[in-house]
Amino acid sequence: MSQGSRPDRVADQIRAEIARLLGREVHDPGIGFVTLTRVQISPDLQSARVFYTALGDDKTRANSGRALDRA
């Protein structure tokens, strides 16, 4: 899984920036309590996959997922 130190650093920076944006600039009430767990980035740094968890029942988690897609 380790692709070297640079992709890991970039992934950590992406996770931190998305967390900052969700906390301070995205004002969608549909986003519930969401925790960004991991960012997986390609070796060429061209694409990233963001993993998250959301607390609540099934409906609340589904609403959070849709709100994150909109954001």
C-alpha positions in Angstrom: 0.0 0.0 0.0 2.9 2.4 0.7 3.7 4.3 -2.5 6.5 6.4 -1.0 6.4 9.4 1.2 5.2 12.0 -1.2 1.8 10.3 -2.1 1.2 9.8 1.6 1.9 13.4 2.4 -0.3 14.6 -0.4 -3.1 12.3 0.8 -2.8 13.6 4.3 -3.0 17.2 3.0 -6.0 16.4 0.9 -7.8 14.8 3.9 -7.0 17.9 6.1 -8.2 20.3 3.4 -11.5 18.5 2.9 -12.0 18.3 6.6 -11.4 22.1 6.9 -13.8 22.8 4.0 -16.6 20.6 5.5 -16.1 22.2 8.9 -16.0 25.8 7.9 -17.2 26.5 4.4 -19.9 23.9 3.5 -23.2 24.9 5.1 -25.4 21.9 4.0 -27.6 20.8 6.8 -27.8 17.3 5.3 -24.2 16.6 6.2 -24.4 15.0 9.6 -21.6 13.9 11.8 -19.0 12.8 9.2 -15.4 11.7 9.9 -12.9 11.5 7.1 -11.0 8.2 7.7 -8.6 7.9 4.8 -7.6 9.3 1.4 -6.2 6.8 -1.1 -4.2 8.5 -3.9 -2.9 7.1 -7.1 0.9 6.8 -7.5 0.9 9.5 -10.2 -1.1 11.8 -7.9 -3.9 12.2 -10.6 -6.8 10.8 -8.7 -7.8 10.4 -5.0 -10.5 8.3 -3.3 -11.9 9.7 0.0 -13.2 7.4 2.6 -15.5 8.5 5.4 -17.8 7.3 8.1 -21.1 8.9 9.2 -22.9 8.4 12.4 -26.7 7.8 12.7 -29.3 5.5 11.4 -29.4 4.3 7.8 -31.5 7.2 6.7 -29.2 9.8 8.3 -26.1 8.1 6.8 -27.7 8.0 3.3 -28.6 11.7 3.6 -25.1 12.5 4.6 -23.7 10.6 1.6 -26.0 12.5 -0.8 -25.1 15.8 0.8 -21.4 15.1 0.4 -22.0 14.3 -3.2 -23.7 17.7 -3.7 -20.9 19.5 -1.8 
